[in-house]
């Protein structure tokens, strides 16, 4: 992880994560709809999900996603709601697997 690699460079002496990843991706269909609704929605892509285990709480795995916010119009808000639904559904599927 980047934090572990750069700890010494910034004077850190504490390890935060045992394991951690951020997974970034886009949905061509949902991204297209969001950006057609408002070109500023480019800022929310790629979408991010994360999973980590801390040194302080070994064995406790945390998963989540970065909720996309904004929307300048009803079409934009609807498009971003679809993105959030996808992220929520994916997270539920992952959690249900364990």
Buried (B, 14 or more C-beta within 10 A) or exposed (E): BEEEEEBEEEEEEEEBBBEBEEEEEBBEEBBEBBBEBBEEBEEBBEBBBBBBBBEEEEEEBEEEBBEBEEBEEEBBBEBBEBBBEBBEEBBEEEEEEE
